[in-house]
Amino acid sequence: MTSNISDCCLKGFQWGDAAIVVIPDLFGWTFTNTRLLADHYADEADATVYVVDLFGGEVLSVEILLDLTRWGELDLPSWRQRNGPSVREPELLAFASQVRSMFKRVGAVGFCYGGWAVFALGAKDRNLVDFISTAHPTFLTKELMQNVAVPTQILAPEIDNQFTPELKAFANNTIPTLGVPYDYQYFPGLEHAFATRGNQKNPKEMRGMERAKNAVVNWAREWLHGDAV
C-alpha cells in the first residue's frame, strides 16, 4: 500500500458520502472471493469500497493456501516479519486518514489478518472510522479490544485457533462495557476462514458465508446511512 489512494485500492464503487475499507486475509487483495464481497458491500451498502494491499505487493499462492498439507512450502515467519501489525500499521493509518478526508462516513471490514487492523482503526482518539466489522480475526489482542471506541461487530466461528475461546470470552465481557454498540454473531460448526472461503460443496459453509455477508451489509448500512434492513 502506498500513500497515493489511486495506487493502493482495488477500485472505487458508487462515489458518494460513504466508504468501506476492506482489509483481507492471507489471500490478499487479489483474491476473487474478497473482491466479490467488496462488490456486494458496494451494491448493498451503497458505499465506495476499497480493498487494500497491506502486503507490499506480495501475493501468496492460492493453490498452496487452500491445501493445508502444503503450508510447509510457505515461509510464514518471514512473511510475518515483513507484514506484521507493527510493520504495516503506519501505512494503514495513513491510508485510512486519506479516506476519512474524502468521505463523510467510513467503515472498516477485516478478515483474519484484517482483524487486528480494523480494531487499530477504531481505537480511541483516532477518529478514522465510524464502525468496524471483523470475521475470524487474527493478531487481535486484549489491548486492542479494550481500546475500541466505535460500533464493533465480530463474526466468530465455533472452531478457530486464532480467535480462541479465551479471546471470545474476553471480547464478550469487555466490549459491552465500553459504551459502544456491539454485535457478536456466533457460527456454530464453522471454522476459521468461513466468511471468505466457504466450501461450495458444503451447504452449511455456504449458508454461513452468506449469513456473514448479510450481517456486514446490515451493520454497514446502520452506521453509514442509519437504515439497516
Stockholm file with secondary structure:
# STOCKHOLM 1.0

chainA/1-229         MTSNISDCCLKGFQWGDAAIVVIPDLFGWTFTNTRLLADHYADEADATVYVVDLFGGEVLSVEILLDLTRWGELDLPSWRQRNGPSVREPELLAFASQVRSMFKRVGAVGFCYGGWAVFALGAKDRNLVDFISTAHPTFLTKELMQNVAVPTQILAPEIDNQFTPELKAFANNTIPTLGVPYDYQYFPGLEHAFATRGNQKNPKEMRGMERAKNAVVNWAREWLHGDAV
#=GR chainA/1-229 SS CCSCGGGSCSCCCSCSSEEEEEECCTTCTTCHHHHHHHHHHHHHHTCEEEECCCSTTCCCCHHHHTCGGGGGGSCHHHHHHHHSHHHHHHHHHHHHHHHHHHCSEEEEEEETTHHHHHHHHTBTTTCCCSEEEEESCSSCCHHHHHTBCSCEEEEEEEECSSSCHHHHHHHHHHGGGTTSCEEEEEEEEEETTTTTCCCTTCHHHHHHHHHHHHHHHHHHHHHHHSCCC
#=GC SS_cons         CCSCGGGSCSCCCSCSSEEEEEECCTTCTTCHHHHHHHHHHHHHHTCEEEECCCSTTCCCCHHHHTCGGGGGGSCHHHHHHHHSHHHHHHHHHHHHHHHHHHCSEEEEEEETTHHHHHHHHTBTTTCCCSEEEEESCSSCCHHHHHTBCSCEEEEEEEECSSSCHHHHHHHHHHGGGTTSCEEEEEEEEEETTTTTCCCTTCHHHHHHHHHHHHHHHHHHHHHHHSCCC
//
